[in-house]
Amino acid sequence: MQGENDDWIDPEVLERFNDLAGNVTGKSLVMAPLGQDCLIAYLNEQQRREINRFVKHKFESQAGS
């Protein structure tokens, strides 16, 4: 249907990706909530802290990561 917005992301997909990639890279998915939207990044803890110094919407580590 035109005009309908069914955009969504399955959190389980992100969690599985995070588990697989984090074991190898030391990085994890972090999210900055923007109301109904969010920003997603793939950072280590030091990178997350550094970028949060410069942005309005702070990136948060996700549970289980």
N, C-alpha and C positions, 0 to 999 in steps of 0.2 A: 504494500500500500504506500502510495506516495505521501510524503509529509510525516509519516510515522517514524519515530526515532527509537529503535530497539537496540541501540549500542550498549554493550555491556562487556565485561571481561570476567571470566571464570577465575575466582581466586585460587582454586585448586591447581589450575595450570601454572599460575605464577609460583605457587608453593612448591610444586614438583620441580620446576626449572630452578628455583632458588636452591633447593636441596642438592640437585645434581651439580650445578655450576659452583656453588659456594664451597663444596668439598675440594674443588680443584683450584679455584682462583683466590679464595679468601674474601671475595666480594659477595654482596647480597643485594637483592632488590630492596629499594627504599621508596617510600611514597610520600608525596606532599599533597594532602587533601585540599581541594579547591571547591568545597561544597559538593555538587553532584559530579564534578570532574576531579581528576587528580593527575599529578605529574609522577612518572615512574622513572627511576634511575637505577643504575647498576654500579654500586660504589662500595669501597671498603669503609671502615669506620672513620678513619682519618679524613678521607675525601668527603664523607657525609658531614662531619663537623666543620670542615673548611668551607664547603659551599653554603652551609646554613648561616655562616657569618654574613653572607652577602644577599640572601634572598628573603622575601617577605613570608612566603609559605614554606615552613621548615619541613625538611625530609625526615621521616620517622622510620626507624627500623621496624620490620614486620615481625609479629610473633612467630616463633618457630624458626627464625633465621639466625 
